[in-house]
Amino acid sequence: MSLQLLDPSSELRILLCLHGPDNISASINFMEITRGKSDPGILVYVTEMIELTNQIAVTVERGEGIETTNVKDKDVMEMRDTITSSFQAYIDDDGDGVTLK
């Protein structure tokens, strides 16, 4: 209902939080149905949500500043690569009007 009240000439911004690769197809479908015209298009922020277990916590590396925390767990890195490549493939194939961050 609240989408109906938005100005159609302004960019729609969406935050998608994925719990793993199983959520990729549903997220891409959601982007498809909300995309609309290519101008102004939509801006989509994609982030993955991971459970911080003891095994994963050991692999967390902190640098200086807030934005320099990285998880070096092999499974988490593979999940991130899968998610990134899937979304990038969608943008390359049919991403008119979609800006991905």
N, C-alpha and C positions, 0 to 999 in steps of 0.2 A: 504494500500500500504506500509506503513512504517513497518508493522509487517514482511513483506517479507524480509526486510533488516537485521533483527535481527539474531544473532547467535543462531541456534537451540539448541546448547548445553548449553546456559545460561538460567537462570530462568527468566520467564516473571513476572513482577510485575504490579498489577492492583489495582486501587483505585475505589471502588464502593460507590457512595453516594446515599442513599435511602431517599426518601421523606416520606416514611411510609410503612406499610405492603403490600400495593398494588404493590410495586416494587420488592418484594421478588422473585416471580417466574421468572420475566424477568432477574433479576440479576443472579439467579442460572442457567438459560438457557445460559446467556452470559458466565458464568464460564465454562459450559459444552463445548461450541463450541471453547473456547480458550485454553482449558486444554492441549491437545496434549498428549505426552508421560508422564508417571509418573516420569521419570528422564530426565530432571531436574525439571519438573513440573512448577506450577505457585504459586505465593505468592499473596494473595488477602487481601487487607485492606478494611474493610467494616465500613462505618460510616453512621449515620443517620443525616439527615438535618431537623431541627425543626424551625418553625417560632417563634421568640421570641415575644410573645404577653405580655401584661401587666399581665395577669393571670399567665403565665409561669415565667415571670421575677421575680415575688414575691417569687417563690419557689427556685430560684437559690441560692445555698450555696457556698460560697467561703472559701477555706482553704488557707493554706500557699503554695505558688508556683502556677505555671501555670496549672499543671495537676490535681489540686484538686478542680476544679469547677464542681459542680453537680447540675442537675435539679431534683427536688424532686416532680414534678407534677405527679399525679397519672396516667393520660393518657399517658404521655411521658414514664414513667417507664413501663407501660403495653406494649407500642409500642416497646420499647427496648427489653423486654423479648420475645415478639413474634418474632422479627427479629433474636435475638440471638438463640432461640430454633429452628427456621426454618433452619438457616444456619448450626447449629450444627447437626441437623438431617440429612441434606444433606451430611455433611462430614462423619458422622458415617456410612451412608448407601453406599455412592459411592464417597468417597473423595480421592481416590488414586491419588497422584500427586498434591494435592491441600493443601496448607498451608494457614490457615485462621488467620487473626489478627483483 
